[in-house]
Every structure is written in structure tokens, then in C-alpha cells.
Amino acid sequence: MRGMLSTVAEHKPSEAQRVWLSKGLQQPGGKLPLFDEWGQKVSSRTVRFWVQVDTQWIGASIGKETLHYRYRPDGRDEDPMETYQSHAEDIEAAVRRRIAQGAREPVMLREFDLPVAP
């Protein structure tokens, strides 16, 4: 067990990540900006997020296609952040399962990591 814990970086979001995430607090619906402070486009095809596992913050992501395939198969042009927020509990539980199984950070979730939507 000890060896597994040492493979996961112990950290919280960096200052740059906190600044970027805090920008969503000032936007309608809490949406995050499309560009970072250097003018580089932030991918809208992937939702990146942090999950607390015990005392550690684990970086994770999930692609737009995975979100929609699993949770909104009939949806078109849905906002991946809205889908993530609607199913955050299940998605974050999937990250915790992957870490418990020995996955290393960052955890990239795929459709088979998530429960089938009812």
C-alpha cells in the first residue's frame, strides 16, 4: 500500500491553476475562460478537474466524447462542463477507483471507467 501512495503526486492545484479556475467564478454559469493568460486556447474538448483522494489532490480529465457517449448519447453540441457538473459524483468516484487500482496521475477517464447511465 505504501508503494502505491508514493506513486501519486501529493499536491493541490498550482497557483496558476487556482487563478485560472477562479476566473470561472466571475463568469455566467461558472464557465472557465477559453484562453489562458498567454492567449493560448484552452481545449474545450476535455474537462480537467481535481479530485481529493484522502489527503491528496489528484489531477484528472475526461473527454467531451466520453461524457456525451456515457451520459447524453442523444445530445448534440452539449456543453461538456454542464455534463460533468451534472454527473460529478459518479465521475469523481471513477477517479478514486482508478487510483485505488494503482493508476498514476493524471487520470484520464474513458467510457468503460464510468457507470452506464440509466
C-alpha positions in Angstrom: 0.0 0.0 0.0 2.8 2.4 0.8 4.4 1.9 -2.6 1.2 2.8 -4.3 0.7 6.0 -2.4 4.3 7.1 -3.3 3.5 6.9 -7.0 0.8 9.6 -6.7 2.0 13.1 -6.6 0.9 14.9 -3.4 -0.2 18.3 -4.4 -3.0 20.8 -4.6 -3.7 22.8 -7.7 -0.8 25.1 -8.5 -1.1 28.9 -8.2 -1.6 29.2 -12.0 -4.3 26.5 -11.9 -6.1 28.2 -9.0 -6.0 31.6 -10.8 -7.5 30.0 -14.0 -10.2 28.1 -12.0 -11.1 31.3 -10.0 -11.9 33.1 -13.3 -14.9 30.8 -13.7 -16.3 32.3 -10.5 -16.7 35.6 -12.3 -18.3 34.1 -15.4 -22.0 33.4 -16.1 -22.7 29.8 -15.1 -19.2 29.4 -13.7 -17.8 28.7 -17.2 -14.0 28.8 -17.5 -12.2 31.0 -20.0 -11.4 29.8 -23.5 -7.9 31.3 -23.4 -5.2 31.3 -20.8 -3.3 34.4 -19.6 -0.8 33.9 -22.5 -3.6 33.9 -25.1 -3.3 30.1 -25.8 -6.6 28.3 -26.4 -7.8 26.0 -23.7 -9.1 22.8 -25.1 -12.9 22.7 -24.9 -12.9 19.0 -25.8 -11.6 18.0 -22.4 -12.8 18.8 -18.9 -9.9 18.9 -16.5 -10.6 18.7 -12.8 -9.1 17.9 -9.4 -10.4 15.1 -7.0 -9.4 14.8 -3.4 -8.4 11.3 -2.6 -7.7 11.0 1.1 -5.4 14.0 1.7 -4.1 14.3 -1.9 -5.4 16.2 -4.8 -5.4 14.2 -8.0 -5.4 15.8 -11.4 -7.9 14.1 -13.8 -9.6 14.7 -17.1 -12.4 13.4 -19.2 -13.1 14.0 -22.9 -16.2 15.5 -24.4 -16.9 12.4 -26.4 -16.7 10.2 -23.3 -19.0 12.4 -21.4 -21.6 12.5 -24.1 -21.4 8.9 -25.1 -21.9 7.8 -21.5 -24.3 10.4 -20.2 -26.0 12.1 -23.2 -25.9 9.8 -26.2 -28.7 11.6 -27.9 -27.3 15.1 -27.2 -25.7 17.3 -29.8 -23.4 20.2 -29.2 -23.9 19.9 -25.4 -21.6 21.8 -23.1 -19.1 19.2 -21.6 -18.8 21.2 -18.4 -22.5 21.1 -17.8 -22.5 17.3 -18.4 -19.5 17.0 -16.0 -21.2 19.0 -13.3 -24.4 17.0 -13.6 -22.5 13.8 -13.0 -19.5 15.0 -11.0 -20.2 12.5 -8.1 -20.0 9.5 -10.4 -17.1 10.9 -12.4 -15.0 11.7 -9.2 -15.8 8.2 -7.8 -14.4 6.7 -11.0 -11.1 8.6 -10.5 -11.0 7.3 -6.9 -11.5 3.7 -8.1 -8.7 4.1 -10.7 -6.3 5.4 -8.1 -7.2 2.6 -5.8 -6.4 0.2 -8.6 -2.9 1.7 -9.0 -3.5 4.3 -11.7 -1.0 7.2 -11.7 -1.8 10.9 -12.0 -3.1 12.4 -14.2 -6.0 10.1 -14.5 -7.7 10.2 -17.9 -11.2 8.6 -17.7 -12.6 6.6 -20.5 -16.1 5.4 -21.1 -15.5 2.0 -19.5 -14.5 3.7 -16.2 -18.0 5.2 -15.8 -21.3 3.6 -14.8 -23.9 3.2 -17.5 -26.5 5.9 -17.4 -30.0 4.7 -16.5 
